[in-house]
């Protein structure tokens, strides 16, 4: 395994971001279909270096890199949920649309679950998604996570033309340590 990697899978290296990833970050975050359900707008060319710096300095983001080419094709996000002694982690993911429907998001998130349960001693891992994002909740179900809640009008990322919030619902999925090891 590459010494800069947190973990690797059959086709992917998962590592911290580097400043040199700016162009690859721009390549996927500049696509409207990629950021449609994210709390931010498409990335502009003038923002790519700043975004690479932010991701490099953050402990929350991991670059998803194709072993075959070294290209960053997306990112994983993870954070220790308060209170920390509950041993709960939340994760998310964003992938370049050119790499959708190839099993790469499943491969990366399976690797992240393994990392969280085996290296971070997670008791519970959660993920949230917009119910309209069927690709996302289907991925969570492929990971054998359980849908535990549907929150109505839980958040908004944009405002309507009149300035009022454009609320959206959210699903909450989770998997416990015992369930994770049982499925293995």
OpenMM code with the backbone's topology and positions (N, CA, C; nanometers):
from openmm import Vec3, app, unit

residues = "UNK UNK UNK UNK UNK UNK UNK UNK UNK UNK UNK UNK UNK UNK UNK UNK UNK UNK UNK UNK UNK UNK UNK UNK UNK UNK UNK UNK UNK UNK UNK UNK UNK UNK UNK UNK UNK UNK UNK UNK UNK UNK UNK UNK UNK UNK UNK UNK UNK UNK UNK UNK UNK UNK UNK UNK UNK UNK UNK UNK UNK UNK UNK UNK UNK UNK UNK UNK UNK UNK UNK UNK UNK UNK UNK UNK UNK UNK UNK UNK UNK UNK UNK UNK UNK UNK UNK UNK UNK UNK UNK UNK UNK UNK UNK UNK UNK UNK UNK UNK UNK UNK UNK UNK UNK UNK UNK UNK UNK UNK UNK UNK UNK UNK UNK UNK UNK UNK UNK UNK UNK UNK UNK UNK UNK UNK UNK UNK UNK UNK UNK UNK UNK UNK UNK UNK UNK UNK UNK UNK UNK UNK UNK UNK UNK UNK UNK UNK UNK UNK UNK UNK UNK UNK UNK UNK UNK UNK UNK UNK UNK UNK UNK UNK UNK UNK UNK UNK UNK UNK UNK UNK UNK UNK UNK UNK UNK UNK UNK UNK UNK UNK UNK UNK".split()
positions = [
    Vec3(0.0841, -0.1187, 0.0000),
    Vec3(0.0000, 0.0000, 0.0000),
    Vec3(0.0881, 0.1243, 0.0000),
    Vec3(0.0477, 0.2240, -0.0746),
    Vec3(0.1146, 0.3535, -0.0800),
    Vec3(0.1156, 0.4138, 0.0610),
    Vec3(0.2302, 0.4659, 0.1065),
    Vec3(0.2435, 0.5164, 0.2440),
    Vec3(0.1586, 0.6412, 0.2695),
    Vec3(0.1185, 0.7131, 0.1636),
    Vec3(0.0338, 0.8310, 0.1797),
    Vec3(-0.1138, 0.7950, 0.1915),
    Vec3(-0.1479, 0.6700, 0.1696),
    Vec3(-0.2871, 0.6257, 0.1696),
    Vec3(-0.3356, 0.5926, 0.3092),
    Vec3(-0.4616, 0.6231, 0.3338),
    Vec3(-0.5251, 0.5763, 0.4566),
    Vec3(-0.5658, 0.4307, 0.4385),
    Vec3(-0.6172, 0.4008, 0.3185),
    Vec3(-0.6502, 0.2627, 0.2837),
    Vec3(-0.6629, 0.2532, 0.1326),
    Vec3(-0.6667, 0.1312, 0.0833),
    Vec3(-0.6862, 0.1100, -0.0595),
    Vec3(-0.7833, -0.0033, -0.0804),
    Vec3(-0.8408, -0.0050, -0.1990),
    Vec3(-0.9321, -0.1119, -0.2395),
    Vec3(-0.8738, -0.1726, -0.3666),
    Vec3(-0.9476, -0.2578, -0.4301),
    Vec3(-0.8964, -0.3231, -0.5513),
    Vec3(-0.8545, -0.2221, -0.6582),
    Vec3(-0.9369, -0.1196, -0.6806),
    Vec3(-0.9099, -0.0237, -0.7881),
    Vec3(-0.8776, 0.1178, -0.7412),
    Vec3(-0.8833, 0.1411, -0.6104),
    Vec3(-0.8752, 0.2779, -0.5599),
    Vec3(-0.7730, 0.2955, -0.4482),
    Vec3(-0.7142, 0.4138, -0.4451),
    Vec3(-0.6338, 0.4583, -0.3313),
    Vec3(-0.7137, 0.5673, -0.2623),
    Vec3(-0.7218, 0.5606, -0.1317),
    Vec3(-0.7933, 0.6623, -0.0544),
    Vec3(-0.6896, 0.7327, 0.0322),
    Vec3(-0.6725, 0.8626, 0.0064),
    Vec3(-0.5665, 0.9382, 0.0721),
    Vec3(-0.6131, 1.0798, 0.1016),
    Vec3(-0.5309, 1.1521, 0.1736),
    Vec3(-0.5570, 1.2939, 0.1980),
    Vec3(-0.5403, 1.3696, 0.0652),
    Vec3(-0.6066, 1.4829, 0.0554),
    Vec3(-0.5917, 1.5660, -0.0640),
    Vec3(-0.4556, 1.6342, -0.0647),
    Vec3(-0.4092, 1.6671, -0.1852),
    Vec3(-0.2839, 1.7397, -0.2063),
    Vec3(-0.3145, 1.8646, -0.2894),
    Vec3(-0.2274, 1.9625, -0.2826),
    Vec3(-0.2476, 2.0846, -0.3614),
    Vec3(-0.2523, 2.0538, -0.5104),
    Vec3(-0.1781, 1.9517, -0.5519),
    Vec3(-0.1728, 1.9134, -0.6928),
    Vec3(-0.3042, 1.8546, -0.7432),
    Vec3(-0.4014, 1.8333, -0.6547),
    Vec3(-0.5305, 1.7763, -0.6938),
    Vec3(-0.6283, 1.8823, -0.7441),
    Vec3(-0.5869, 2.0081, -0.7471),
    Vec3(-0.6782, 2.1185, -0.7802),
    Vec3(-0.7529, 2.0961, -0.9115),
    Vec3(-0.6824, 2.0563, -1.0156),
    Vec3(-0.7471, 2.0385, -1.1460),
    Vec3(-0.8482, 1.9249, -1.1433),
    Vec3(-0.8136, 1.8137, -1.0773),
    Vec3(-0.9073, 1.7010, -1.0671),
    Vec3(-1.0287, 1.7385, -0.9825),
    Vec3(-1.0084, 1.8141, -0.8752),
    Vec3(-1.1203, 1.8606, -0.7925),
    Vec3(-1.2146, 1.9446, -0.8776),
    Vec3(-1.1564, 2.0376, -0.9523),
    Vec3(-1.2379, 2.1217, -1.0403),
    Vec3(-1.3126, 2.0366, -1.1431),
    Vec3(-1.2468, 1.9347, -1.1944),
    Vec3(-1.3048, 1.8505, -1.2986),
    Vec3(-1.4370, 1.7871, -1.2534),
    Vec3(-1.4478, 1.7473, -1.1265),
    Vec3(-1.5747, 1.6877, -1.0844),
    Vec3(-1.6668, 1.7852, -1.0122),
    Vec3(-1.6144, 1.8803, -0.9368),
    Vec3(-1.7018, 1.9735, -0.8643),
    Vec3(-1.7558, 2.0861, -0.9520),
    Vec3(-1.7126, 2.0932, -1.0760),
    Vec3(-1.7655, 2.1937, -1.1686),
    Vec3(-1.8856, 2.1409, -1.2469),
    Vec3(-1.9261, 2.0189, -1.2196),
    Vec3(-2.0376, 1.9568, -1.2915),
    Vec3(-2.1662, 1.9710, -1.2091),
    Vec3(-2.2657, 2.0317, -1.2710),
    Vec3(-2.3918, 2.0550, -1.2007),
    Vec3(-2.4554, 1.9261, -1.1505),
    Vec3(-2.4506, 1.8189, -1.2303),
    Vec3(-2.5121, 1.6933, -1.1892),
    Vec3(-2.4410, 1.6328, -1.0675),
    Vec3(-2.3155, 1.6652, -1.0487),
    Vec3(-2.2379, 1.6126, -0.9352),
    Vec3(-2.2736, 1.6842, -0.8051),
    Vec3(-2.2920, 1.8144, -0.8104),
    Vec3(-2.3165, 1.8929, -0.6882),
    Vec3(-2.4653, 1.9213, -0.6644),
    Vec3(-2.5516, 1.8633, -0.7455),
    Vec3(-2.6955, 1.8906, -0.7374),
    Vec3(-2.7513, 1.8772, -0.5962),
    Vec3(-2.7074, 1.7788, -0.5195),
    Vec3(-2.7604, 1.7546, -0.3851),
    Vec3(-2.6641, 1.7967, -0.2750),
    Vec3(-2.5620, 1.8714, -0.3115),
    Vec3(-2.4610, 1.9156, -0.2144),
    Vec3(-2.4938, 2.0562, -0.1636),
    Vec3(-2.4387, 2.0949, -0.0477),
    Vec3(-2.4686, 2.2276, 0.0083),
    Vec3(-2.3827, 2.3392, -0.0505),
    Vec3(-2.3378, 2.3225, -0.1716),
    Vec3(-2.2565, 2.4234, -0.2379),
    Vec3(-2.2858, 2.4213, -0.3870),
    Vec3(-2.2483, 2.5280, -0.4524),
    Vec3(-2.2706, 2.5429, -0.5957),
    Vec3(-2.1519, 2.4833, -0.6719),
    Vec3(-2.1605, 2.4835, -0.8053),
    Vec3(-2.0484, 2.4331, -0.8853),
    Vec3(-1.9232, 2.5169, -0.8573),
    Vec3(-1.8093, 2.4506, -0.8648),
    Vec3(-1.6809, 2.5158, -0.8409),
    Vec3(-1.6403, 2.5954, -0.9647),
    Vec3(-1.5934, 2.7154, -0.9430),
    Vec3(-1.5462, 2.8008, -1.0520),
    Vec3(-1.3956, 2.7801, -1.0699),
    Vec3(-1.3434, 2.8021, -1.1903),
    Vec3(-1.1995, 2.7816, -1.2141),
    Vec3(-1.1109, 2.8608, -1.1170),
    Vec3(-1.1519, 2.9804, -1.0827),
    Vec3(-1.0704, 3.0642, -0.9938),
    Vec3(-1.0713, 3.0148, -0.8494),
    Vec3(-1.1557, 2.9153, -0.8168),
    Vec3(-1.1675, 2.8645, -0.6797),
    Vec3(-1.0950, 2.7320, -0.6564),
    Vec3(-1.0420, 2.6716, -0.7636),
    Vec3(-0.9904, 2.5350, -0.7507),
    Vec3(-0.8682, 2.5236, -0.6593),
    Vec3(-0.7750, 2.6181, -0.6650),
    Vec3(-0.6571, 2.6108, -0.5773),
    Vec3(-0.6965, 2.6284, -0.4309),
    Vec3(-0.7876, 2.7217, -0.4059),
    Vec3(-0.8347, 2.7439, -0.2687),
    Vec3(-0.9073, 2.6203, -0.2159),
    Vec3(-0.9866, 2.5565, -0.3003),
    Vec3(-1.0581, 2.4353, -0.2592),
    Vec3(-0.9597, 2.3208, -0.2325),
    Vec3(-0.8578, 2.3082, -0.3145),
    Vec3(-0.7548, 2.2054, -0.2916),
    Vec3(-0.6836, 2.2303, -0.1591),
    Vec3(-0.6522, 2.3549, -0.1308),
    Vec3(-0.5857, 2.3905, -0.0043),
    Vec3(-0.6766, 2.3575, 0.1148),
    Vec3(-0.8038, 2.3950, 0.1029),
    Vec3(-0.9003, 2.3664, 0.2096),
    Vec3(-0.9100, 2.2162, 0.2364),
    Vec3(-0.9216, 2.1383, 0.1298),
    Vec3(-0.9349, 1.9930, 0.1462),
    Vec3(-0.8059, 1.9300, 0.1981),
    Vec3(-0.6923, 1.9832, 0.1589),
    Vec3(-0.5637, 1.9320, 0.2084),
    Vec3(-0.5512, 1.9546, 0.3594),
    Vec3(-0.5984, 2.0691, 0.4053),
    Vec3(-0.5862, 2.1048, 0.5474),
    Vec3(-0.6951, 2.0431, 0.6339),
    Vec3(-0.8006, 1.9918, 0.5738),
    Vec3(-0.9123, 1.9353, 0.6482),
    Vec3(-0.8897, 1.7878, 0.6793),
    Vec3(-0.9283, 1.7478, 0.7980),
    Vec3(-0.9238, 1.6062, 0.8350),
    Vec3(-1.0504, 1.5323, 0.7918),
    Vec3(-1.1443, 1.6048, 0.7337),
    Vec3(-1.2751, 1.5472, 0.7026),
    Vec3(-1.2855, 1.4901, 0.5615),
    Vec3(-1.1986, 1.5326, 0.4710),
    Vec3(-1.2099, 1.4922, 0.3318),
    Vec3(-1.0981, 1.3969, 0.2922),
    Vec3(-1.1345, 1.2968, 0.2135),
    Vec3(-1.0377, 1.2024, 0.1579),
    Vec3(-1.0537, 1.1993, 0.0067),
    Vec3(-0.9429, 1.1993, -0.0629),
    Vec3(-0.9440, 1.1896, -0.2088),
    Vec3(-0.9607, 1.0436, -0.2492),
    Vec3(-1.0450, 1.0207, -0.3485),
    Vec3(-1.0640, 0.8879, -0.4069),
    Vec3(-0.9885, 0.8886, -0.5393),
    Vec3(-0.8837, 0.8062, -0.5478),
    Vec3(-0.7900, 0.8097, -0.6594),
    Vec3(-0.7904, 0.6759, -0.7331),
    Vec3(-0.8035, 0.6818, -0.8652),
    Vec3(-0.7929, 0.5597, -0.9456),
    Vec3(-0.6479, 0.5113, -0.9441),
    Vec3(-0.6272, 0.3866, -0.9076),
    Vec3(-0.4918, 0.3304, -0.9088),
    Vec3(-0.4342, 0.3308, -1.0500),
    Vec3(-0.5186, 0.3036, -1.1479),
    Vec3(-0.4707, 0.2882, -1.2854),
    Vec3(-0.4153, 0.4170, -1.3452),
    Vec3(-0.4662, 0.5324, -1.3027),
    Vec3(-0.4246, 0.6575, -1.3659),
    Vec3(-0.3732, 0.7638, -1.2686),
    Vec3(-0.4032, 0.7485, -1.1406),
    Vec3(-0.3663, 0.8504, -1.0425),
    Vec3(-0.4627, 0.9675, -1.0391),
    Vec3(-0.5723, 0.9595, -1.1138),
    Vec3(-0.6711, 1.0679, -1.1201),
    Vec3(-0.7621, 1.0637, -0.9980),
    Vec3(-0.7867, 1.1818, -0.9389),
    Vec3(-0.8847, 1.1952, -0.8312),
    Vec3(-1.0222, 1.1993, -0.8964),
    Vec3(-1.1081, 1.1037, -0.8593),
    Vec3(-1.2410, 1.0943, -0.9216),
    Vec3(-1.3537, 1.1287, -0.8248),
    Vec3(-1.3191, 1.1702, -0.7059),
    Vec3(-1.4219, 1.2052, -0.6093),
    Vec3(-1.3638, 1.2191, -0.4704),
    Vec3(-1.4544, 1.2296, -0.3755),
    Vec3(-1.4095, 1.2402, -0.2371),
    Vec3(-1.5040, 1.1692, -0.1426),
    Vec3(-1.4466, 1.1302, -0.0317),
    Vec3(-1.5227, 1.0802, 0.0824),
    Vec3(-1.5140, 1.1867, 0.1899),
    Vec3(-1.6151, 1.1915, 0.2731),
    Vec3(-1.6212, 1.2850, 0.3839),
    Vec3(-1.6537, 1.2031, 0.5080),
    Vec3(-1.5873, 1.2304, 0.6201),
    Vec3(-1.6247, 1.1630, 0.7432),
    Vec3(-1.5925, 1.2515, 0.8623),
    Vec3(-1.6744, 1.2384, 0.9661),
    Vec3(-1.6589, 1.3203, 1.0859),
    Vec3(-1.7069, 1.2408, 1.2073),
    Vec3(-1.6371, 1.2596, 1.3175),
    Vec3(-1.6751, 1.1986, 1.4443),
    Vec3(-1.7892, 1.2817, 1.5024),
    Vec3(-1.9028, 1.2190, 1.5250),
    Vec3(-2.0219, 1.2880, 1.5731),
    Vec3(-2.0137, 1.3044, 1.7248),
    Vec3(-2.0522, 1.4217, 1.7726),
    Vec3(-2.0553, 1.4484, 1.9172),
    Vec3(-2.1765, 1.3812, 1.9805),
    Vec3(-2.1690, 1.3350, 2.1042),
    Vec3(-2.0482, 1.3276, 2.1864),
    Vec3(-1.9589, 1.2129, 2.1399),
    Vec3(-1.8292, 1.2363, 2.1413),
    Vec3(-1.7338, 1.1405, 2.0849),
    Vec3(-1.7387, 1.0029, 2.1509),
    Vec3(-1.7725, 0.9987, 2.2809),
    Vec3(-1.7719, 0.8679, 2.3495),
    Vec3(-1.8854, 0.7764, 2.3020),
    Vec3(-1.9773, 0.8282, 2.2185),
    Vec3(-2.0799, 0.7427, 2.1590),
    Vec3(-2.0248, 0.6647, 2.0394),
    Vec3(-1.9034, 0.6979, 1.9971),
    Vec3(-1.8334, 0.6248, 1.8906),
    Vec3(-1.9134, 0.6191, 1.7602),
    Vec3(-1.9759, 0.7314, 1.7262),
    Vec3(-2.0548, 0.7418, 1.6033),
    Vec3(-1.9808, 0.8283, 1.5026),
    Vec3(-1.9779, 0.7827, 1.3789),
    Vec3(-1.9156, 0.8551, 1.2680),
    Vec3(-2.0198, 0.8771, 1.1596),
    Vec3(-2.0122, 0.9911, 1.0943),
    Vec3(-2.0977, 1.0198, 0.9800),
    Vec3(-2.0099, 1.0292, 0.8558),
    Vec3(-2.0615, 0.9797, 0.7437),
    Vec3(-1.9838, 0.9898, 0.6198),
    Vec3(-2.0715, 1.0335, 0.5034),
    Vec3(-2.0042, 1.0789, 0.3995),
    Vec3(-2.0690, 1.1161, 0.2751),
    Vec3(-1.9722, 1.0963, 0.1593),
    Vec3(-2.0171, 1.1254, 0.0385),
    Vec3(-1.9359, 1.0966, -0.0798),
    Vec3(-1.9845, 1.1807, -0.1963),
    Vec3(-1.8913, 1.2129, -0.2846),
    Vec3(-1.9207, 1.2833, -0.4090),
    Vec3(-1.8274, 1.2241, -0.5146),
    Vec3(-1.8834, 1.1872, -0.6299),
    Vec3(-1.8033, 1.1254, -0.7356),
    Vec3(-1.8269, 1.1927, -0.8705),
    Vec3(-1.7202, 1.1997, -0.9471),
    Vec3(-1.7241, 1.2511, -1.0855),
    Vec3(-1.8272, 1.1699, -1.1632),
    Vec3(-1.9146, 1.2383, -1.2354),
    Vec3(-2.0220, 1.1694, -1.3084),
    Vec3(-1.9701, 1.0759, -1.4181),
    Vec3(-1.8505, 1.0977, -1.4683),
    Vec3(-1.7935, 1.0058, -1.5677),
    Vec3(-1.7656, 0.8679, -1.5090),
    Vec3(-1.7656, 0.8587, -1.3760),
    Vec3(-1.7312, 0.7327, -1.3101),
    Vec3(-1.8502, 0.6725, -1.2354),
    Vec3(-1.9698, 0.7240, -1.2591),
    Vec3(-2.0903, 0.6663, -1.2007),
    Vec3(-2.1207, 0.5322, -1.2682),
    Vec3(-2.1886, 0.4453, -1.1980),
    Vec3(-2.2374, 0.3159, -1.2485),
    Vec3(-2.1243, 0.2198, -1.2850),
    Vec3(-2.0135, 0.2306, -1.2136),
    Vec3(-1.9001, 0.1401, -1.2358),
    Vec3(-1.8619, 0.0660, -1.1068),
    Vec3(-1.9392, 0.0861, -1.0000),
    Vec3(-1.9112, 0.0200, -0.8728),
    Vec3(-1.8033, 0.0880, -0.7903),
    Vec3(-1.7532, 0.2008, -0.8356),
    Vec3(-1.6429, 0.2671, -0.7648),
    Vec3(-1.6887, 0.3332, -0.6350),
    Vec3(-1.8073, 0.3919, -0.6330),
    Vec3(-1.8586, 0.4522, -0.5095),
    Vec3(-1.8845, 0.3440, -0.4058),
    Vec3(-1.9391, 0.2311, -0.4492),
    Vec3(-1.9609, 0.1194, -0.3571),
    Vec3(-1.8277, 0.0704, -0.3017),
    Vec3(-1.7309, 0.0542, -0.3877),
    Vec3(-1.5979, 0.0073, -0.3463),
    Vec3(-1.5341, 0.1040, -0.2465),
    Vec3(-1.5420, 0.2324, -0.2743),
    Vec3(-1.4816, 0.3321, -0.1851),
    Vec3(-1.5522, 0.3372, -0.0502),
    Vec3(-1.6849, 0.3357, -0.0511),
    Vec3(-1.7584, 0.3462, 0.0754),
    Vec3(-1.7491, 0.2172, 0.1566),
    Vec3(-1.7404, 0.1027, 0.0911),
    Vec3(-1.7151, -0.0217, 0.1651),
    Vec3(-1.5797, -0.0131, 0.2353),
    Vec3(-1.4805, 0.0419, 0.1653),
    Vec3(-1.3489, 0.0602, 0.2259),
    Vec3(-1.3537, 0.1574, 0.3424),
    Vec3(-1.4324, 0.2631, 0.3288),
    Vec3(-1.4446, 0.3593, 0.4376),
    Vec3(-1.5136, 0.2974, 0.5590),
    Vec3(-1.6174, 0.2194, 0.5376),
    Vec3(-1.6818, 0.1508, 0.6502),
    Vec3(-1.5820, 0.0608, 0.7227),
    Vec3(-1.5051, -0.0146, 0.6471),
    Vec3(-1.4034, -0.1005, 0.7077),
    Vec3(-1.3041, -0.0178, 0.7890),
    Vec3(-1.2596, 0.0930, 0.7330),
    Vec3(-1.1664, 0.1819, 0.8021),
    Vec3(-1.2278, 0.2342, 0.9327),
    Vec3(-1.3534, 0.2790, 0.9277),
    Vec3(-1.4172, 0.3354, 1.0465),
    Vec3(-1.4393, 0.2301, 1.1553),
    Vec3(-1.4816, 0.1111, 1.1168),
    Vec3(-1.5047, 0.0074, 1.2171),
    Vec3(-1.3744, -0.0543, 1.2684),
    Vec3(-1.2772, -0.0746, 1.1799),
    Vec3(-1.1546, -0.1438, 1.2186),
    Vec3(-1.0437, -0.0535, 1.2713),
    Vec3(-1.0368, 0.0700, 1.2241),
    Vec3(-0.9282, 0.1607, 1.2655),
    Vec3(-0.9746, 0.2705, 1.3606),
    Vec3(-1.0992, 0.3126, 1.3478),
    Vec3(-1.1515, 0.4213, 1.4312),
    Vec3(-1.2429, 0.3701, 1.5428),
    Vec3(-1.2592, 0.2376, 1.5503),
    Vec3(-1.3398, 0.1733, 1.6555),
    Vec3(-1.4817, 0.2264, 1.6636),
    Vec3(-1.5416, 0.2496, 1.5485),
    Vec3(-1.6796, 0.2986, 1.5442),
    Vec3(-1.7747, 0.1949, 1.6023),
    Vec3(-1.8738, 0.2431, 1.6733),
    Vec3(-1.9848, 0.1596, 1.7191),
    Vec3(-2.1012, 0.1711, 1.6203),
    Vec3(-2.1163, 0.2927, 1.5643),
    Vec3(-2.2283, 0.3227, 1.4750),
    Vec3(-2.1785, 0.4183, 1.3667),
    Vec3(-2.2207, 0.3940, 1.2433),
    Vec3(-2.1862, 0.4811, 1.1319),
    Vec3(-2.3164, 0.5232, 1.0655),
    Vec3(-2.3279, 0.6546, 1.0379),
    Vec3(-2.4502, 0.7073, 0.9786),
    Vec3(-2.4193, 0.7828, 0.8499),
    Vec3(-2.5224, 0.7986, 0.7690),
    Vec3(-2.5136, 0.8791, 0.6467),
    Vec3(-2.6518, 0.9369, 0.6207),
    Vec3(-2.6539, 1.0567, 0.5635),
    Vec3(-2.7797, 1.1224, 0.5291),
    Vec3(-2.7807, 1.1512, 0.3794),
    Vec3(-2.9000, 1.1542, 0.3221),
    Vec3(-2.9121, 1.1903, 0.1811),
    Vec3(-3.0506, 1.2436, 0.1520),
    Vec3(-3.0612, 1.3154, 0.0427),
    Vec3(-3.1880, 1.3672, -0.0046),
    Vec3(-3.2662, 1.2504, -0.0663),
    Vec3(-3.3931, 1.2312, -0.0289),
    Vec3(-3.4719, 1.1223, -0.0866),
    Vec3(-3.4811, 1.1258, -0.2392),
    Vec3(-3.4671, 1.2452, -0.2992),
    Vec3(-3.4704, 1.2553, -0.4451),
    Vec3(-3.3436, 1.1996, -0.5094),
    Vec3(-3.2395, 1.1825, -0.4291),
    Vec3(-3.1122, 1.1299, -0.4794),
    Vec3(-3.1133, 0.9774, -0.4661),
    Vec3(-3.1865, 0.9125, -0.5558),
    Vec3(-3.2041, 0.7671, -0.5456),
    Vec3(-3.0721, 0.6913, -0.5591),
    Vec3(-2.9781, 0.7425, -0.6364),
    Vec3(-2.8484, 0.6743, -0.6478),
    Vec3(-2.7786, 0.6699, -0.5129),
    Vec3(-2.7934, 0.7743, -0.4342),
    Vec3(-2.7277, 0.7800, -0.3044),
    Vec3(-2.7920, 0.6834, -0.2053),
    Vec3(-2.9245, 0.6859, -0.1926),
    Vec3(-2.9839, 0.5953, -0.0946),
    Vec3(-2.9756, 0.4491, -0.1389),
    Vec3(-2.9703, 0.4249, -0.2685),
    Vec3(-2.9495, 0.2859, -0.3146),
    Vec3(-2.8089, 0.2381, -0.2783),
    Vec3(-2.7115, 0.3271, -0.2873),
    Vec3(-2.5756, 0.2920, -0.2455),
    Vec3(-2.5751, 0.2561, -0.0973),
    Vec3(-2.6392, 0.3368, -0.0143),
    Vec3(-2.6427, 0.3081, 0.1296),
    Vec3(-2.7108, 0.1746, 0.1570),
    Vec3(-2.8121, 0.1418, 0.0820),
    Vec3(-2.8784, 0.0122, 0.0985),
    Vec3(-2.7897, -0.1025, 0.0503),
    Vec3(-2.7112, -0.0806, -0.0551),
    Vec3(-2.6146, -0.1834, -0.0986),
    Vec3(-2.5122, -0.2109, 0.0113),
    Vec3(-2.4811, -0.1085, 0.0896),
    Vec3(-2.3874, -0.1246, 0.2017),
    Vec3(-2.4532, -0.1924, 0.3210),
    Vec3(-2.5794, -0.2302, 0.3045),
    Vec3(-2.6613, -0.2947, 0.4071),
    Vec3(-2.6845, -0.2044, 0.5279),
    Vec3(-2.6892, -0.0756, 0.4998),
    Vec3(-2.7262, 0.0193, 0.6033),
    Vec3(-2.8792, 0.0220, 0.6121),
    Vec3(-2.9283, 0.0553, 0.7279),
    Vec3(-3.0711, 0.0548, 0.7569),
    Vec3(-3.1242, 0.1985, 0.7530),
    Vec3(-3.2368, 0.2190, 0.6823),
    Vec3(-3.2998, 0.3510, 0.6842),
    Vec3(-3.3719, 0.3637, 0.8179),
    Vec3(-3.3276, 0.4604, 0.8972),
    Vec3(-3.3833, 0.4766, 1.0313),
    Vec3(-3.4811, 0.5923, 1.0419),
    Vec3(-3.4728, 0.6885, 0.9504),
    Vec3(-3.5612, 0.8042, 0.9622),
    Vec3(-3.5760, 0.8750, 0.8288),
    Vec3(-3.6883, 0.9447, 0.8163),
    Vec3(-3.7095, 1.0378, 0.7071),
    Vec3(-3.7504, 1.1693, 0.7721),
    Vec3(-3.6654, 1.2689, 0.7583),
    Vec3(-3.6906, 1.3995, 0.8175),
    Vec3(-3.7550, 1.4894, 0.7126),
    Vec3(-3.8694, 1.5443, 0.7452),
    Vec3(-3.9413, 1.6327, 0.6533),
    Vec3(-3.8850, 1.7734, 0.6631),
    Vec3(-3.8595, 1.8327, 0.5462),
    Vec3(-3.8092, 1.9695, 0.5363),
    Vec3(-3.6995, 1.9956, 0.6399),
    Vec3(-3.5996, 1.9101, 0.6377),
    Vec3(-3.4928, 1.9117, 0.7380),
    Vec3(-3.3864, 2.0176, 0.7142),
    Vec3(-3.3697, 2.0586, 0.5888),
    Vec3(-3.2613, 2.1522, 0.5578),
    Vec3(-3.2909, 2.2214, 0.4256),
    Vec3(-3.2123, 2.3248, 0.3984),
    Vec3(-3.2151, 2.3866, 0.2663),
    Vec3(-3.0743, 2.4355, 0.2347),
    Vec3(-3.0409, 2.4295, 0.1077),
    Vec3(-2.9101, 2.4741, 0.0613),
    Vec3(-2.9224, 2.5972, -0.0278),
    Vec3(-3.0406, 2.6163, -0.0839),
    Vec3(-3.0636, 2.7303, -0.1729),
    Vec3(-3.1947, 2.7978, -0.1344),
    Vec3(-3.2105, 2.9186, -0.1852),
    Vec3(-3.3348, 2.9914, -0.1634),
    Vec3(-3.4093, 3.0053, -0.2960),
    Vec3(-3.5396, 3.0178, -0.2855),
    Vec3(-3.6241, 3.0384, -0.4029),
    Vec3(-3.6085, 3.1824, -0.4514),
    Vec3(-3.6662, 3.2098, -0.5662),
    Vec3(-3.6575, 3.3446, -0.6240),
    Vec3(-3.7097, 3.4522, -0.5299),
    Vec3(-3.8085, 3.4174, -0.4477),
    Vec3(-3.8652, 3.5162, -0.3555),
    Vec3(-3.7842, 3.5309, -0.2265),
    Vec3(-3.6740, 3.4552, -0.2148),
    Vec3(-3.5876, 3.4640, -0.0974),
    Vec3(-3.6217, 3.3667, 0.0137),
    Vec3(-3.7287, 3.2917, -0.0022),
    Vec3(-3.7654, 3.1933, 0.1006),
    Vec3(-3.6840, 3.0652, 0.0828),
    Vec3(-3.6629, 2.9913, 0.1909),
    Vec3(-3.5848, 2.8674, 0.1814),
    Vec3(-3.6514, 2.7637, 0.0909),
    Vec3(-3.5707, 2.6903, 0.0164),
    Vec3(-3.6175, 2.5778, -0.0638),
    Vec3(-3.5868, 2.4512, 0.0159),
    Vec3(-3.6761, 2.4203, 0.1078),
    Vec3(-3.6560, 2.3082, 0.2011),
    Vec3(-3.6533, 2.1748, 0.1280),
    Vec3(-3.5762, 2.0805, 0.1829),
    Vec3(-3.5777, 1.9445, 0.1297),
    Vec3(-3.5793, 1.8451, 0.2453),
    Vec3(-3.6294, 1.7268, 0.2152),
    Vec3(-3.6345, 1.6189, 0.3134),
    Vec3(-3.4976, 1.5510, 0.3197),
    Vec3(-3.4812, 1.4631, 0.4186),
    Vec3(-3.3551, 1.3892, 0.4321),
    Vec3(-3.3830, 1.2502, 0.4888),
    Vec3(-3.3133, 1.1521, 0.4355),
    Vec3(-3.3132, 1.0178, 0.4918),
    Vec3(-3.1907, 1.0050, 0.5822),
    Vec3(-3.2062, 0.9272, 0.6885),
    Vec3(-3.0940, 0.8917, 0.7750),
    Vec3(-3.0773, 0.7406, 0.7688),
    Vec3(-2.9569, 0.6979, 0.7306),
    Vec3(-2.9210, 0.5561, 0.7278),
    Vec3(-2.8147, 0.5306, 0.8331),
    Vec3(-2.8110, 0.4070, 0.8848),
    Vec3(-2.7109, 0.3731, 0.9858),
    Vec3(-2.6768, 0.2251, 0.9779),
    Vec3(-2.5589, 0.1943, 1.0311),
    Vec3(-2.5177, 0.0563, 1.0490),
    Vec3(-2.4397, 0.0485, 1.1793),
    Vec3(-2.4704, -0.0538, 1.2572),
    Vec3(-2.4005, -0.0770, 1.3833),
    Vec3(-2.2827, -0.1696, 1.3614),
    Vec3(-2.1877, -0.1610, 1.4511),
    Vec3(-2.0685, -0.2461, 1.4452),
    Vec3(-2.1070, -0.3938, 1.4373),
    Vec3(-2.2009, -0.4379, 1.5217),
    Vec3(-2.2388, -0.5794, 1.5218),
    Vec3(-2.3004, -0.6207, 1.3883),
    Vec3(-2.3795, -0.5318, 1.3260),
    Vec3(-2.4394, -0.5620, 1.1956),
    Vec3(-2.3327, -0.5669, 1.0863),
    Vec3(-2.2364, -0.4761, 1.0952),
    Vec3(-2.1296, -0.4713, 0.9974),
    Vec3(-2.0502, -0.6032, 0.9984),
    Vec3(-2.0113, -0.6491, 1.1179),
    Vec3(-1.9325, -0.7717, 1.1259),
    Vec3(-2.0153, -0.8957, 1.0947),
    Vec3(-2.1439, -0.8911, 1.1210),
    Vec3(-2.2313, -1.0030, 1.0893),
    Vec3(-2.2443, -1.0234, 0.9390),
    Vec3(-2.2447, -0.9127, 0.8617),
    Vec3(-2.2602, -0.9236, 0.7158),
    Vec3(-2.1326, -0.9691, 0.6461),
    Vec3(-2.0206, -0.9630, 0.7166),
    Vec3(-1.8926, -0.9994, 0.6542),
    Vec3(-1.8787, -1.1478, 0.6361),
] * unit.nanometer
topology = app.Topology()
chain = topology.addChain("A")
for resn in residues:
    res = topology.addResidue(resn, chain)
    for name in ("N", "CA", "C"):
        topology.addAtom(name, app.Element.getBySymbol(name[0]), res)
